[in-house]
């Protein structure tokens, strides 16, 4: 096991067949959002939390630029993404968006992140495979059920993996 900022402390000889991650989900806070804009609440909630903001997708860029050097042929890369098809993220249900309840989205991205991540995947030499959600894996009693599904953006390193010994 390694503790590393992205792949900075992973030895160059270390390679993997599968990389699973939960990187930051948000591009930037929307300063116009009533609750989470540049308010004291937002600063308190997000202070020091990489899980919240990946400003300009820089962490993702570094991840994709470096992961390929640590992959065996045929290896899969599977990071979680929140709302990969949406350029705006809201807390409220659709009927309340743009109303007094939530007048502005809390996170605004220049484009849906899937498009950005697919370019990153291609530029580092990986192949995009699929984007799948975890909704079918949630039971009626799951504590995750009320939340929107999380998505996994799957990519792979080209090549055929070597045969495994017995």
BAKE-516309 format. One record per residue (C-alpha): residue number from 1; chain; x, y, z. Coordinates in nm, 2 decimals. Layout:
{r NUM,A,{X,Y,Z}}
...
# end
This chain:
{r 1,A,{0.00,0.00,0.00}}
{r 2,A,{0.12,0.35,-0.08}}
{r 3,A,{0.03,0.70,0.05}}
{r 4,A,{0.07,0.94,-0.24}}
{r 5,A,{-0.05,1.27,-0.38}}
{r 6,A,{-0.18,1.13,-0.71}}
{r 7,A,{0.11,0.92,-0.83}}
{r 8,A,{0.40,1.13,-0.69}}
{r 9,A,{0.52,0.87,-0.44}}
{r 10,A,{0.44,0.56,-0.63}}
{r 11,A,{0.76,0.38,-0.75}}
{r 12,A,{0.80,0.38,-1.13}}
{r 13,A,{0.82,0.00,-1.13}}
{r 14,A,{0.48,-0.03,-0.96}}
{r 15,A,{0.20,-0.14,-1.21}}
{r 16,A,{-0.16,-0.23,-1.17}}
{r 17,A,{-0.44,-0.42,-1.34}}
{r 18,A,{-0.71,-0.21,-1.19}}
{r 19,A,{-0.72,0.15,-1.05}}
{r 20,A,{-1.03,0.26,-0.87}}
{r 21,A,{-1.07,0.61,-0.74}}
{r 22,A,{-1.30,0.87,-0.58}}
{r 23,A,{-1.15,1.20,-0.69}}
{r 24,A,{-1.30,1.54,-0.62}}
{r 25,A,{-1.64,1.58,-0.80}}
{r 26,A,{-1.68,1.96,-0.83}}
{r 27,A,{-1.52,2.20,-1.07}}
{r 28,A,{-1.57,2.51,-0.86}}
{r 29,A,{-1.82,2.66,-0.62}}
{r 30,A,{-2.07,2.90,-0.77}}
{r 31,A,{-2.02,3.23,-0.58}}
{r 32,A,{-2.38,3.33,-0.68}}
{r 33,A,{-2.53,3.03,-0.49}}
{r 34,A,{-2.73,3.15,-0.19}}
{r 35,A,{-2.60,2.88,0.06}}
{r 36,A,{-2.27,2.77,-0.08}}
{r 37,A,{-2.14,3.07,-0.27}}
{r 38,A,{-1.85,3.26,-0.12}}
{r 39,A,{-2.01,3.26,0.22}}
{r 40,A,{-1.87,3.16,0.56}}
{r 41,A,{-2.07,2.83,0.54}}
{r 42,A,{-1.91,2.74,0.21}}
{r 43,A,{-1.56,2.82,0.33}}
{r 44,A,{-1.62,2.61,0.64}}
{r 45,A,{-1.77,2.31,0.45}}
{r 46,A,{-1.49,2.30,0.19}}
{r 47,A,{-1.19,2.41,0.39}}
{r 48,A,{-0.91,2.16,0.32}}
{r 49,A,{-1.15,1.92,0.16}}
{r 50,A,{-1.01,1.78,-0.17}}
{r 51,A,{-1.32,1.57,-0.20}}
{r 52,A,{-1.51,1.89,-0.28}}
{r 53,A,{-1.33,2.09,-0.54}}
{r 54,A,{-1.09,2.01,-0.82}}
{r 55,A,{-1.04,2.36,-0.95}}
{r 56,A,{-1.02,2.35,-1.33}}
{r 57,A,{-1.00,1.96,-1.32}}
{r 58,A,{-0.63,1.99,-1.25}}
{r 59,A,{-0.62,1.69,-1.02}}
{r 60,A,{-0.80,1.48,-1.29}}
{r 61,A,{-0.55,1.60,-1.55}}
{r 62,A,{-0.25,1.50,-1.33}}
{r 63,A,{-0.42,1.16,-1.26}}
{r 64,A,{-0.48,1.07,-1.62}}
{r 65,A,{-0.13,1.20,-1.73}}
{r 66,A,{0.04,0.97,-1.48}}
{r 67,A,{-0.18,0.67,-1.44}}
{r 68,A,{-0.10,0.52,-1.78}}
{r 69,A,{0.27,0.47,-1.67}}
{r 70,A,{0.15,0.25,-1.39}}
{r 71,A,{-0.09,0.03,-1.59}}
{r 72,A,{-0.03,-0.32,-1.72}}
{r 73,A,{-0.17,-0.39,-2.08}}
{r 74,A,{-0.54,-0.43,-2.06}}
{r 75,A,{-0.57,-0.27,-1.72}}
{r 76,A,{-0.89,-0.08,-1.62}}
{r 77,A,{-0.92,0.27,-1.47}}
{r 78,A,{-1.25,0.33,-1.28}}
{r 79,A,{-1.29,0.67,-1.10}}
{r 80,A,{-1.62,0.78,-0.97}}
{r 81,A,{-1.78,1.10,-1.11}}
{r 82,A,{-2.09,1.29,-0.99}}
{r 83,A,{-2.33,1.39,-1.26}}
{r 84,A,{-2.09,1.34,-1.56}}
{r 85,A,{-2.36,1.45,-1.81}}
{r 86,A,{-2.44,1.78,-1.64}}
{r 87,A,{-2.28,2.12,-1.66}}
{r 88,A,{-2.47,2.24,-1.35}}
{r 89,A,{-2.53,2.08,-1.02}}
{r 90,A,{-2.82,2.16,-0.80}}
{r 91,A,{-2.93,2.04,-0.45}}
{r 92,A,{-3.30,2.08,-0.51}}
{r 93,A,{-3.53,1.87,-0.73}}
{r 94,A,{-3.59,2.01,-1.08}}
{r 95,A,{-3.92,2.18,-0.99}}
{r 96,A,{-3.74,2.41,-0.74}}
{r 97,A,{-3.44,2.50,-0.95}}
{r 98,A,{-3.43,2.86,-1.04}}
{r 99,A,{-3.68,2.95,-0.78}}
{r 100,A,{-3.65,3.12,-0.44}}
{r 101,A,{-3.57,2.77,-0.29}}
{r 102,A,{-3.25,2.74,-0.50}}
{r 103,A,{-3.21,3.03,-0.74}}
{r 104,A,{-2.87,2.93,-0.87}}
{r 105,A,{-2.68,2.59,-0.91}}
{r 106,A,{-2.42,2.53,-0.65}}
{r 107,A,{-2.16,2.41,-0.90}}
{r 108,A,{-2.11,2.52,-1.26}}
{r 109,A,{-1.88,2.35,-1.50}}
{r 110,A,{-1.77,2.48,-1.84}}
{r 111,A,{-1.92,2.16,-2.00}}
{r 112,A,{-2.04,1.82,-1.88}}
{r 113,A,{-1.73,1.66,-1.72}}
{r 114,A,{-1.76,1.34,-1.92}}
{r 115,A,{-1.65,1.53,-2.24}}
{r 116,A,{-1.35,1.68,-2.06}}
{r 117,A,{-1.25,1.34,-1.91}}
{r 118,A,{-1.29,1.16,-2.24}}
{r 119,A,{-1.04,1.41,-2.39}}
{r 120,A,{-0.80,1.34,-2.10}}
{r 121,A,{-0.84,0.97,-2.14}}
{r 122,A,{-0.76,0.99,-2.51}}
{r 123,A,{-0.47,1.22,-2.47}}
{r 124,A,{-0.29,0.99,-2.23}}
{r 125,A,{-0.33,0.69,-2.46}}
{r 126,A,{-0.62,0.51,-2.28}}
{r 127,A,{-0.94,0.39,-2.44}}
{r 128,A,{-1.28,0.50,-2.32}}
{r 129,A,{-1.49,0.20,-2.24}}
{r 130,A,{-1.82,0.31,-2.08}}
{r 131,A,{-1.99,0.52,-1.82}}
{r 132,A,{-2.20,0.32,-1.58}}
{r 133,A,{-2.41,0.43,-1.28}}
{r 134,A,{-2.44,0.26,-0.94}}
{r 135,A,{-2.82,0.29,-0.92}}
{r 136,A,{-2.89,-0.07,-1.00}}
{r 137,A,{-2.67,-0.17,-0.71}}
{r 138,A,{-2.87,0.02,-0.45}}
{r 139,A,{-3.13,-0.17,-0.26}}
{r 140,A,{-3.47,-0.03,-0.15}}
{r 141,A,{-3.32,0.00,0.20}}
{r 142,A,{-2.98,0.15,0.11}}
{r 143,A,{-2.89,0.48,0.28}}
{r 144,A,{-2.76,0.59,-0.06}}
{r 145,A,{-3.10,0.56,-0.23}}
{r 146,A,{-3.22,0.92,-0.18}}
{r 147,A,{-2.90,1.06,-0.34}}
{r 148,A,{-2.84,1.08,-0.71}}
{r 149,A,{-2.65,0.79,-0.86}}
{r 150,A,{-2.27,0.80,-0.88}}
{r 151,A,{-2.11,0.71,-1.21}}
{r 152,A,{-1.80,0.52,-1.30}}
{r 153,A,{-1.61,0.63,-1.60}}
{r 154,A,{-1.43,0.32,-1.72}}
{r 155,A,{-1.12,0.33,-1.95}}
{r 156,A,{-0.85,0.08,-2.03}}
{r 157,A,{-0.49,0.06,-2.14}}
{r 158,A,{-0.47,-0.09,-2.49}}
{r 159,A,{-0.30,-0.43,-2.52}}
{r 160,A,{-0.36,-0.78,-2.42}}
{r 161,A,{-0.28,-0.87,-2.06}}
{r 162,A,{-0.01,-1.14,-2.02}}
{r 163,A,{-0.15,-1.49,-1.93}}
{r 164,A,{-0.16,-1.55,-1.55}}
{r 165,A,{0.01,-1.85,-1.40}}
{r 166,A,{-0.21,-2.09,-1.24}}
# end
